[in-house]
Amino acid sequence: MSLPLTRRHILALLAGGAASTALSRPSLSNNLGLGQMEMKEGYDSITSPLDAAMSSSPLLSSGTIEATERALAKYQELAAQGGWPQVTGNERLQLGDDNADVVSLRQRLVASGDLAPSLGRSPVFDSYLDGAVMRFQARHGIEASGVVGDTSRAALAIPIDVRVKQLQMNIVRLREMGSLGSRYMMMNIPATEVEAVSNGVVEQRHNTVIGKPDRPSPILSTVVQNVNFNPFWTVPLSIIKKDLIPLMQKDPGYLTEHHIRIYTPTGQEILASQIDWNTDEATRMRFTQDPGFDNSLGQVRINIANQYGVYMHDTPEKSVFGSEYHFDSSGCARVQDVRDLCAWILQGTEYTRDRIDEVIRSGARTTATPTAKVPVFWIYVTAWATPEGLVEFRDDVYNKDGYANLAVVTNDDNG
């Protein structure tokens, strides 16, 4: 099983440190003048942080739906009692700070169950609050730095009634998926994560980089066609128009430097100097990038049947997975540790993980086909709860939830 370090793992690590008090509390009481409220569990508490971190429960499961319904009921109860307070000020807050804004931050995190009520009054940003902030950030898809900057402040400021409506909307989305079969891949676009599921168990999770807001990745239901190793890349028309032509106007050597060849409609290879880059002449040509380490697809392409011309692939720029902002492609999905995912897709064939490495090292263009259909789902879910009780939210990067304050915030909390 391949389960790389995820936000859930971060939450488990916090449980072993300063945040353990908040994570293990038996109840959440209201100390903020919002009315008395007692629950057996906090809104986002988990029975066992380690179990949650290593959870093998798929997002698309009855367990997720039931957990999200329970979370909705708790958020509705909190909303009826006044919701959560706003964090005061607009400056960055971090470990060691001492001011009144820290008190408001504590009270906000107590209300959402990220900090124990007994820790809600000190003006000092201590290690307990640092752990609670990281926990909040991890639940909201924000880099768990412990620093409260623009991105975290924006997430903290979203009113609880909006979160209630977001949960309601996403319960509908989860229910609509129905039965998915015993073995499938699911990519949740807002979470930029792929799950490989077999018999109700997540066997692999992978981070992804997906479409920009102006070039969104589509919602789709399809199957894997095949896997290409050491592929050519044929440049899509949209990228020719939006990227390639402007690049060539600035840097006439770009195509040569990136090993991209040009072919006429009749298949004749021509030179870049034969095209007038100040017109749309280039849109009538075919541009193909040679296989290799610097190929834009990396060394693997997973072809999926669809009308949008999108697919899943490797990338030569592995650093993109270390960025907090994962909405940076032209609609396709770049997949971290994609070779592991290919081995999962091709189970039962000769293409084991070691064999895949051999083929890629050889440089030979190779196509492999799975022994049975592997369904693929690209979905759009911005709010859900895990069976362990974690309530997760993600930015509505494509504005499908309909609330302006759920749009993605790109400022870096660390900057």
Order of alpha helices (4+ residues) and beta strands (2+ residues): alpha-alpha-alpha-alpha-alpha-alpha-alpha-alpha-beta-beta-beta-beta-beta-alpha-alpha-beta-beta-beta-beta-beta-beta-beta-alpha-alpha-beta-beta-beta-beta
